[in-house]
Amino acid sequence: MNENRSNFTGKIGFIMAAAGSAVGLGNIWRFPYLVAQYGGGTFLVCYIILAVTFGFTLMAAEIAIGRKTGLSAIGAFKKLDKRFGFLGILASVVPIIILPYYSVIGGWVIKYFTTFISGNTKAAAGDTYFNDFIGSVGSPLLWFVLFVVFTAAIVIFGVEKGVETVSKFLMPILVVLTVGISIYVLTMDGAMEGLKYYIMPHMSDFSIKTLLSAMGQLFYSMSLAMGIMITYGSYMKKSTNLEGSVRHIELFDTGIAFFAGLMIVPAVFIFSGGDESALSAGPGLMFITLPKVFASMSMGTVIGTAFFVLVFFAALTSAISLMETIVSILMDRFKWNRKITCIIVFIYVLAMGIPSSLGFGVWDFIQPLGMSILDFMDFISNSVLMPIVALFTCIFVGFFIKPKTIIEEACADGAAFKSKKLFIVMIKWVAPVFLVAILVSSVLNAFGIIKL
């Protein structure tokens, strides 16, 4: 452990920061529309089971690797086994790809927040409002830059004063807003039908596609296979209980995702009069369908404003973790100070985010694999690199440094690792099989050979 390295002040600080990383657009934007697309309660049950097994295993392994080495991903794997230095590089590439386009979407969220708080709810609900906005040049770039400024301003203050302090403040607000809006939605007429669809599993809805989609969502939602949990683990004190911390992070992450679905799925059901096809809007659910839902509510402007505040906070906490990971990698590698590194990363994100923003407008003729620039970046990072990183991490832990290395680190605080048997079976046998399935299906889907 690097004694000179910054640290979280304790268990609460670590959990809030790591949970803040995990809780992001994946929970509040992506999770609800995947639940809607893949059978409601059926997807929900699959996801919860996978989160407490597959998700726990990978998160525990990554945090333990970070804490044991005291390094970010690019150095951690190499320190434990020089043959796996390439894996640290691969893991480090993921946040470098994700942060620019993620920040573009973060800018969209700020735009919608300002639209609702200014009372322009009906305008936001217009059929062409979203596409007209992202198809323009100046406006989406302006909001994108503002989102990056917010993120960099927090990261530049460091681990304790920046990342931890902001996470301790934002996470409780996130929980209160999510639960509060969910309760309000459930009191509305017609909400119970949506609730039934959301929580009741039906075996007829179960398919391999449902399972693989739930698995893929875990990466996006829990910040796995992108070096973040390794970086945060490197800031974790030896006295902090690792297994308990992972379980708390899972609880935060899955809980926020559950309540996000609880407020969105019934709300869309109410708006559509029980028409399940309204839930098939996919990624457009948050920016196209939901504004229509809020416009139809008696307190729509207030609820819509609160919702986009919630989404902004969630997006910001994840963006902070992505930027902190990149900053940590560069500081470890080049021994730069934090301020200089943050400025360099800030400039990089601005430069690389511009194509993703313009890809819906003046650069929409650029269509790699038939995708927009932003969707292509998302495909490369989430559907290709992340499963590859996770697969090699399982091989690395399961057959090279051995599970006992992780188990010993998990017990460094003096507590027993209660999930030892589950961890060994998952990391060596179950997780690798699923990861290969995710990788193969994602690539085949991208080339139109199969359809997920």
Secondary structure, 3 states (H helix, E strand, C coil): CCCCCCCCCCHHHHHHHHHHHHCCHHHHHHHHHHHHHCCCHHHHHHHHHHHHHHHHHHHHHHHHHHHHHCCCHHHHHHHHCHHHHHHHHHHHHHHHHHHHHHHHHHHHHHHHHHHHHCCCHHHHCCCCHHHHHHCCCHHHHHHHHHHHHHHHHHHCCCHHHHHHHHHHHHHHHHHHHHHHHHHHHHCCCCHHHHHHHHHCCCHHHCCHHHHHHHHHHHHHHHCCCCCHHHHHHHCCCCCCCHHHHHHHHHHHHHHHHHHHHHHHHHHHHHHHCCCHHHHHHHHHHCCCHHHHHHHCCCCHHHHHHHHHHHHHHHHHHHHHHHHHHHHHHHHHHHCCCHHHHHHHHHHHHHHHHHHHHHCCCCCCCCCHHHCCHHHHHHHHHHHHHHHHHHHHHHHHHHHHCCHHHHHHHHCCCCCCCCCHHHHHHHHHHHHHHHHHHHHHHHHHHHCCCCCC
